[in-house]
Structure formats: structure tokens, C-alpha cells
Amino acid sequence: MAPTYIVFVGTFVHLPRSTPTALAIHQGALWVSTADGRIKGTDWTIITDRDLRVLLKEKGWIPEDAPRYKSGTRVSIVRAREEQNEFFFPGFIDTHIHAPQYPNNGLFGSTTLLDWLKQYTFPMEASFGSSLPNIPSPRAFRVYNQVVSRTLANGTTFASYFATIHVSATNLLATLCQKRGQRALIGRVCMDNPDFSPDYYIDPSTEDSITLNKEVISYIQSIDPKGTMIKPVITPRFALTCTPTAMRGLADLAASYSPPLHLQTHISENTQEIHDVHCQFPDAASYADVYDAYGLLTPRTILAHGVHLSPDEQDLIHDRGAKISHCPASNSALGSGICPVRILLDKGITVGLGTDISGGYSPSILEAVRQACLVSRLLRHVGPAPEGDEGRKLVLSVEEALYLATRGGAAVVNMEDDIGGFDIGMLWDAQMIHLGRFLPACRYDNGESRVDVFGWEEWGEKIHKWVWSGDDRNVKGVWVGGKLVYGRNDVEGGNRGGWWSWVLSAGVVGVGAVIAFRRLRL
Amino acid sequence: MAPTYIVFVGTFVHLPRSTPTALAIHQGALWVSTADGRIKGTDWTIITDRDLRVLLKEKGWIPEDAPRYKSGTRVSIVRAREEQNEFFFPGFIDTHIHAPQYPNNGLFGSTTLLDWLKQYTFPMEASFGSSLPNIPSPRAFRVYNQVVSRTLANGTTFASYFATIHVSATNLLATLCQKRGQRALIGRVCMDNPDFSPDYYIDPSTEDSITLNKEVISYIQSIDPKGTMIKPVITPRFALTCTPTAMRGLADLAASYSPPLHLQTHISENTQEIHDVHCQFPDAASYADVYDAYGLLTPRTILAHGVHLSPDEQDLIHDRGAKISHCPASNSALGSGICPVRILLDKGITVGLGTDISGGYSPSILEAVRQACLVSRLLRHVGPAPEGDEGRKLVLSVEEALYLATRGGAAVVNMEDDIGGFDIGMLWDAQMIHLGRFLPACRYDNGESRVDVFGWEEWGEKIHKWVWSGDDRNVKGVWVGGKLVYGRNDVEGGNRGGWWSWVLSAGVVGVGAVIAFRRLRL
């Protein structure tokens, strides 16, 4: 019988909404309704199995596999095993990722933004076109399926995707996210300015920039009318690729829906780009002012990068309530610079993390957490030396970077009341992390985990070790809205062994059967 | 019968000694003598199995498992499978790693060098002491074994280790490296200055700094008289922890051997450290001058970091022929700064890469390659903006960073004629990298590799993908001096299955035995 609740038992780690600088670490039980996928209650006094049995009895809950004649509310139980250093953590939120660029991960040579776009990016994105109307290209299916797989396997429960200019491929990405159970914003990229966009990869006309977008919006709203899992996001690529008419039209398009649609674009990533924007829009006071002039700076706008924003631009973005997606791996890989996150946060700007595939080289937000920490430690060496202890203030702690990866990202996509933490009433978008017991990395088997927990570490230290050495091998299960959407081995808490135990059992049964058969003939 | 040669067949990638900016990619066969572990020949015309059979026939070689009555020189064949995107690459050389700090990987919070040493590092290193003379602590065995395992599993065939001040634990590290087959320099750390060294972790006296070192040297030379695998390295920690008498005594000690011993220490990592060195040695012109004054700058000296060296210091280091170990992960993690590698290289200084565990958070030199690329791309934003295209010149390409990880490291440890590349006559210190075929990362199994090769990539692009997304999962086999010292699955080219096939076989045999036994009783 289908369970009414899922009871998660073990260690829960998240960042409290009010204190981004400290981990909240709880041990006990937390339960989620299978009807709406939301957290209904917690009990941090549950330590032993006996405690859990008492809780079940008090609540009138029985395990889902209890005999049929037993009456009570059925619950499923999922454990994070203490002795295996397992814990639950909120799902990661990737606020900026280009799905079609995934095959180019790691391919950027020594280029910087503008030549990288022309040499690597535009040709790859253009290849997602299809010669058949309404039928996406095989490449789109192959690549988009892999992107969703890889991001889920890295614990990303929400992604704000840039697709390509192609309607059918963009619709396919939306379908895949819905089917695979990853929350997403899906954006058809708009680029209609022939001064920068290449002739082989450009919207047919400025008008098409708007109408093709409407097709995508209408498709997404048809398959998910309430926007529970996927929503459209209006996506002008960036100021250089878009005409003023298109930018204004796209802003109006977003505002014409109720509630207004999200918007996403790039801003102030690279110094040459900024220079070119000033040349193309000589009347605008700044790069941010270009977007503001056409109505693109709204409380539902995600601006990727913001590396070189002037104080005035930062103030403007704050005034308009627009958000920043910080993509440190990409900013380092393309030599763009270091976004001064601390300064943005101190101004009250909302910041989340993005992988920026394939300017960034990794689909992992955990890698973005690491890179956010690293570059913040280098900021003191950038530009004029900060006075006194100012350099230290620019540093993001591991805890703050994890906050950006969860609560921060949730606020960037305006879902801070629903995802990013383990507060009662929030959606269970979460991952189970498995660090494992210390096992000597013997010569022929070291593949389980890169994280070595020696046994004397406290929970806070284990979290730091996870951040600095962890990877997808440590992601044991991923849930979105209470549903398991990715899982390895016995994540559902049962007694199943690994696949090899099935092979072994099958072997034993097979041999037994052969021998029994031969005995019968005797 | 033991083979005379090992014939490696497949794709070979290395950096030519003369051109650090381009990969050399060869397809064919390369053979290594099992007697001395050196590369004896290559044939880049071998493409098909038939070509290989012709080569064997021409050379009078027969496979090692050919019937006994067959005559000929026995050879073993190891293949890197083209369809699995496998290739051979020189083993990585880690020119700076603190073995005892390994359990602290990822634990540094938001500290910088000097408080990190006191808060995390000295307490951990001190715990390697033993209450029993000549018996190393259990922790030393556990940690050192894990360090050698993890570094080998990441393709490191040579490591220059800092140990602790403890003789027996340092000797144990030497033994482990020899037994496990990792080439190494092993250094007992010397620190006798009570002004900086803590009272719980300091050499008993300045004289002991020298005599305890002699014990270690004598032990290492007793177990490896020719220094084929392991050699001692004189290791004054850094200027602040050592008295002038100790530094002079250690320099003399190194020079008293024939050939002179290697030396290793730290230099110019952090601005506060540099300031403190100036205060402690007011008569010295610079940090480098301190070491030079006591005879520590030699052609066999490895200087870790060199982040903030003045042009004069760079010239002095170049004049003395000392080498630099660039540790980018550590320099970013501790906020030390960015070492201007291009400037050092242009001056003719020899540079290699180091993990600097646990200032660095990863035992992987591949991670150091990535970080070297990343920070070089940020250099243009550090200090005064470089004019014109100067910023671009500071960038290290993927190829140059791989050169530092192999040829560069080899030159840092004065073994440029023996390791770091695939030239004829060099030692076969190498790794086999397995990228794998493209497999959709389906929901319940994505563990094999993080590198997605879609099939249209050229070899150069595959190498870039490996650098940016690869990890220990891609290291399929590691050889040192022609001997396999780490291997996963069927790396030797035979038909062995994984460990589970042994479990299965054992299960089948066991069940068969039980049933046979019961039948006999009938």
C-alpha cells in the first residue's frame, strides 16, 4: 500500500535561513507527505531504533510493508546510516547552466569570452537545429538527457537552463526535466542582432524572437499548467546579441503573464564585453542601465556573472530586486575575473551559484561551492590591496558558499519559501550524502569515495571534507518534491545488497538446481 | 616464464621535452625491458593486430603465455583500447606534499598560512610521535599507507614528501614507498626555533636537527643503497622555524654526501610570513637571501610556493639553479596569492607542480594541473592591470600545465633524463588513462567516469576533457620502473574478471563442495 508519509531518519544538515554563516546539524527524524512532497514535521529526540518505534506508535504509523490486515497510516522509512557517515542535505540549485554546451565541457583552450563564443559555443548550439519541423535533433535528445542525468547525479534538484534558439529542442529539454523529475526553468535563447550573432545561428527575425518564445511558453504551460516542476524563462542571451526592439519585446512578454515570467541573461562578465556594450549602447550609463532601459531588470530576473559591476550598477540591480548568479568556475576558466560576492551580499543583493556549463567545466554545484571559496580567498590580491583586515572580509566560508548553493539559489529563483532548506512546510528537494567508513584505499579498489573520514572528525569537519573532496560518488539519493529521482544501491533503506549479491545468489541457486536435477536422475 | 619485455600497445600521449606547448600523440607500440624498467624502443606504424603479430615475429618475440616448448624472447602485452578511449600518459610528479597532513585534507576553514599551521597542522603532525623508541605510531602506519594509496591511485609515480620531526615514522614512510613501489624523496622535517615552533612540536635541540636527520638518511640508504626508488631529502621546514645554526648545519649535511642530497623547504608563500621573515632576519636582503646566506639554495633545492618573489629573488634562485614547486590549490585555499609561473619560466627557472597536502585539499596532481590553469587565467586581474595583451601571456595552457606535472616535475627533482616522458631510454613511470565509451549516465549507475566522450572528439580534445573532468576513476593502471604498482580490473590485458567474479567462483565451488560432501554420505 502506498505510504502516506516518508520518514527520513539520521543526520540532517542545512543552512538556517537567518544565519548563513553556520551549519544547522540535527539528528532525528523528519517526515514528508507523499501527497504534496512537503516537510510535515521533525523530531530531533529520535536517536535509537526504540525511539523510532515509539514515535511510530504515538503517531499511529505502521511500516508500508506491514501485513495488510494491520491498520494505521502507512509510512516508508529512509535511513541515513550514522556508521557510514551518511546525511541529508538540501538539493543544490544551479542558477545558470547552458544545457546544449554540455559536450564542450573542458573545451575552451586559452580563449576568453568573446572568442570562446565564436570558436566553441555557437557552432555547438547551432548543431541542435533539426531539419524536420517539430522533431528535435537526435543530438538534442542525447545531450539533454545526459545533462539532466549528470546534474541529478551531482545533487542538483533545480536548474535554470539556457537551451538554444530552437523551439523543438527546447521543448524536449522541458519534457525531459519533467519526466526525470528535476525542477527547472527552461529558456529558449533569443539572439536577433546580426552585428554579433553569427549568420548560421540567429533568430530568423526580431519578431520571431518573440513569437518563437511564445511557442515554447505555451508548450511548457501545456505540460505543466501549474508550473510545479517546470516553468518557462525569457532568455535574451546578452546585450550584444539582442536588438533594443527584441529586448523591449521580451520584457513586455514576460510582464504579460500572471504571475510575470522569469527572465535570465548575462551581465558584466568580461572587460572586452563591457567595452563592446558601451560602444553598442553609447547612450546608456552602464551595462546594467542597458537592461534597465528596456525593462529587463525585475525581481524575477537572474543575471549571470556580474564580475565587474560598478557600485552604481550594483545599487541599480539591488533597487530593481534582480538577482545574481555567481559562476566562479567559469569566471576563472575563461579568465573573466572574480565576482566580489561579499560586496554584493553586503549591499543586500540576492546571490546564488551557477555551474555555467560549458564556460564552467563541471556540472557539479559542489565544484561551484569549492571554486566560490577559492576565488574569494584570492580576491584580496585583486586590484588595489585592501587595507588592514579588509581582505579577510572578502573570504566566503564553506558554510556561506553552501548557503549560496541552497538558500541563495532558492531566493534567486524566487522559491525561498519552498526549497533550499529543511524548514517545516518546505518541499523535500534533498540529497543523501554518503561519505562511507574509513577503508584503506587498497591497490585494486579505491573507487567508492574520495573522502577519507578517519573517525575522529566532528560533523562540521566531515561537511568540510565533503565540500573539498566530495563528488558524485558521494550522492547516494536525490529527491524532488518527496520523490526519489536518482538513487544508488540500497538508498530506499531496505535490506537489498549490491547487484553482486544478486549475481552470487543466482549463481548459487543455479548450481544447486543443476545438482538437484542430477540427483533426481540418479 | 617471466617476460623479457613488456610491449605497450595503443595511444601514447606526452609532452616533448623541447616543446612544452604541444602534446605529442603517438599510436603504436612501445616496449620496456623488465630488467631495468626502461623504454627500449617504439614503433609508431603498429595499428592493427596483424601489424603487432608482424612486429613480434620480426623481433623473435612470443607471448609470455605461449606453450613452454616454443622458443623465443617472452614478452607481455598491455593494450590501451582505442574504442574505450584509453591512453598511456607519463606518471605525475608531486614535487611538494606533506604526508602526515593528509587527514586534514579539506580542513582549513578560512585561515591563512600562519594561523593554519598553529590551528590544524602542528597538532596533527605532533600526533605522529610514538611513546616507544623505534616503533612508529599506529597513526603513522594508517595515514602514510593511505597517502601512498591515494597518490598512486591518482597517477603519482614520484612524490617529494615532507614527513614529521619523528625518525621512526619518517623511516616507515620510506619503507612504505619502497614496498608499494612509489618513487620518493623522504624528508624528516627540521624545526628547532622555539620562537615559532610550538613547544609540543619541536626538535629537542639544534644539534638534534642534524643528528636525527643522519639517522633517517642512514636508514633510507640502508634499504635502498642506490637510491633507485627512495632517497633522503634534507628538509628545514622554513625560515621562521629554523635557527641559522640549524640551516647552515643542514646545508653542510646535504653537501657532505656524494652526490649531494636534495634539499626542500618553503619560500615566500604568504605576505605575513614574508614580513615575519624580514623581522627575524633583518640583515638579509630578502627571503631568498636568507636561504642563500646559509647555503640552502643549490641546484638540488626544491622551494615550495614562491608566490611573492621579487625580481631580485627570482634572479637569485635562477642563478643558484634552485627549483620551484608551484602549488596552486594550496595557494588559493589559504588565500596566499597566485604564483606568476610564466614569469618564472621566462626567466629560465625550473617549475613543477605540487599538491601541498593539506594546504592543498587534493592528493591529485590532475587537480593541481586544473588549478594551475585556472589561477594563471586570473593573474591578469592581480595587481596593476597588465598592458595590452600582457594578461594573455600569463595564461598557462592545458598542455603547459601537463608539462609542469610531468617534465617540469622531473626537472625539479633532477631526474629529467629518467622520468616525465616517453623518450627511449627513460624509465617506464606511467599511467594508463581510461575515459570510457559514451554511456548515458542512467539513473542508477553513473559511477564509472565523470568524463563524457561523445565520439566526435579528436585526441587533443579528449585530453582536455580528461584534464577538466577526470579523476582517480580514470586511472586504470600505474607503473613505476616498468612494474605495475596500481591497477584496476583487467589492466594487464589478461582475461581476469573483477573481484566479484572471484566471489562468485568461490560461492559456486563452496556450494558444489557441500553438495558433493552430502552425496558422498548418501
Interface residues (C-beta under 8 A of the other chain):
Chain A: Y102 P103 N105 G106 L107 G109 S110 T112 R142 V143 N145 Q146 S149 R150 L152 A153 R180 S332 A333 L334 G335 G337 I338 Y361 S362 C373 L374 V375 R377 L378 R380 H381 V382 G383 G391 R392 V395 S397 V398 P440 A441 C442 R443 Y444 D445 N446 G447 R450 V451 D452 F454 E461 H464 K465 W466 V467 W468 S469 D471 D472 R473 V485 Y486 G487 R488 W500 V503 L504 G507 V508 V511 G512 I515 R519
Chain B: Y102 P103 N105 G106 L107 G109 S110 T112 R142 V143 N145 Q146 S149 R150 L152 A153 R180 S332 A333 L334 G335 G337 I338 Y361 S362 C373 L374 V375 R377 L378 R380 H381 V382 G383 G391 R392 V395 S397 V398 P440 A441 C442 R443 Y444 D445 N446 G447 R450 V451 D452 F454 E461 H464 K465 W466 V467 W468 S469 D471 D472 R473 V485 Y486 G487 R488 W499 W500 V503 L504 G507 V508 V511 G512 I515 R519
